[in-house]
Amino acid sequence: MRNWNDYKEYVKKIDPNSGRDLTDIEEQAKIISAVIQQRNALGLSQRDLAEICGIPQSSVSRIESFQTTPNLATLLKILRPLGLKLTISK
């Protein structure tokens, strides 16, 4: 295997369930990476964002470090003040 995409294709072939898990993880990582990037672009600390959203700073930290996955309501609380929107596409 030469790269990440080769590895993903290999995993999908030998274990479709694990392949779907990899895809889910990548999609979650894109969302959280966008949150971190926008928070930093706006010059906000995790504590600042937490105060604006009305959630504990530890929750922002755990979400950004992939220790927990936010529920939809929490995710929307975080996205709004950052000027981000969740878009569903097919």
ABEGO torsion letter per residue (X at the ends): XABAAAAAAAAAAABAAAAAAAAAAAAAAAAAAAAAAAAAAAGBBAAAAAAAAGBBAAAAAAAAAGABBBBAAAAAAAAAAAGBBBBBBX
